[in-house]
Amino acid sequence: MDRAQLADFLRARREALRPADVGLGPGARGRSAGLRPEEVAALATMPTEHYAGLEEQRAPQPSPVLLLSLARALRLTPDERDHLFRLAGRRIPERHTASEQVSPVLLRMLDRLDDTPAQVLTDLGETLAQNRLARALFGDFEHRTGAARSAVHRWFTEPGARSAYPVEERREESRALVAELRAALVRRGQDPRSRALVARLRAESDEFAGIWADHEVGVLRGRRRRISHPEVGMVELDCQALVDESRSQVLAVFTAAPGTQARRRLELLSGAGARFADR
């Protein structure tokens, strides 16, 4: 780990970003044109003291998960992300055909959505980025690793993954998730990551294996979702899926009409500073 160069690189990239680049207002910024350390820390969902420690060459070696969060927060290119990993003394992540680097277009859109839940997922259901309200509503899944990053894998293997969904809607959700995964598998061709995910799900979940055998196929599309939140109750939302050019990533936006009970509950959730712990 090269502490001096890591600190210099982080500082340079932070100062090169404008607040508007990440969806922030200018505020009372004084002479500082770039982002403040606390703003980068918030974007990376890490303590400000930890980020400041990296710039001051006194923090411990950052984990690969934290480095990915920093790369996203600082809007690094794939080459810059690799450089960040090298400076931190970590193995450089593999670059997949469907990149885990969030689509710049989708990320710019996510940056501007602060009053409605939104998150960027891969076509395998892996959470790449969430805004504050999405973490409050669904839980924080950005920092999951391995198969647990995939919402499809969690749905079929984790007992609590369905608890927020009405019982009568779970079967339909199961079939929709499997159909979308089937389409992604074919679209990706011989991609080993998608095939490994499907093989693991077939081995771990009889329900998944049974639905998979029906060979249904679907595409990412908008649909009505009802989510039961422990603090504000049932929230009924319209989910709109905005897909990137390669169809490997999607921005899922969950909206409620103004004046509805769902809109009021989202406002309550946002204003209450709800817990972001992974549920």
Secondary structure by P-SEA (a helix, b strand, c coil): caaaaaaaaaaaaaaaccccccccccccccccccccaaaaaaaacccaaaaaaaaacccccccaaaaaaaaaaacccaaaaaaaaaaacccccccccccccccaaaaaaaaacccccccccccccccccccaaaaaacccccccccccccaaaaaaccccccccccccaaaaaaaaaaaaaaaaaaaacccaaaaaaaaaaaaccaaaaaaaaacccccbbbbbbbbbbccccbbbbbbbbbbcccccbbbbbbbbccccaaaaaaaaaaaaccccccc
